[in-house]
Amino acid sequence: MKTRCGPRLPRRLRRPAPLPATRSQIRQKVEQIRACYQVEAILELSQMDPNVDHLARLDKEARLLDEFLASLEEQI
């Protein structure tokens, strides 16, 4: 004879661990960030008195993204 000790609590649903990003996903994300930098630079240049330091920083960060993409391509 089975005895019940009370209502059974539902099991906690476990989510599977997320898969690591693929190279194409990383490349797509980096290209999106670089496009945002380009839009920001265009908006800065459209102002009457553009901030040159800000433009230089955007250019430097865009170059770093280009270098990262180049190193990613070399690993393939």
N, C-alpha and C positions, 0 to 999 in steps of 0.2 A: 504494500500500500504506500502510495506516494503522499508525502506531507508537504504542504507549501508553507514556506517561512514568511511569506508576504509578497507583495508585488515586486516583480523583477525590474530593476532599473535599466533603462535602455543603455546600450553600449555607446560609449562616446565615439562618434564618427571620427576617424583619423583621415586627415588629408595626406595624400601621397607627397613625398618630398618633391619640390619643383625641380625640373630638369635644368641643367646648366644651359646658358644661352649659347646658341650656335654662332658661328662666325658671321653668317649672313645677318642674324639678328643684331649682333654687335655693330657690324658695318652700317646697318640701317639706322641704328640709334645714333651713332657718331655723325652720320650724314645729316640727320635731323637737327642735332645740336649745332653743326656747322652752318646749316641753313638759317637757324635762329640768329647766329652771330652775324651772318650776312644781312639779314633783315634789320637787326639792331644797328649795324654800321650804316645802312642806307637811311634809316630814320635819323641817326645822328648827323649825317651829312646834309640832310634836308633842313636842318635848323639854321637859323641865321648865323650863330656863332658856335660851330661844332667844337666839341671837346677833343682835342688832339690826343691827349693822354688816354682817354677812353677808347678812341679808335686804335691807338697803338696796342692797347691791351687786348682788344678784340682780335686784331691781326695776329698777335702772338699766340693767343689761345687757338685760333683757327689753324695756324701753322703746326702747333702741337698735335692737334687732331689729325692733320694730314700725315705727320710723322707716325702717329699711332696706327693709322690705316695702312701705311706703307710697311710697318713692321708686322702687322697682322697678315698682309699679303705675302710677305717673305716666309712666314711660318707654314704656309700651305704647301 
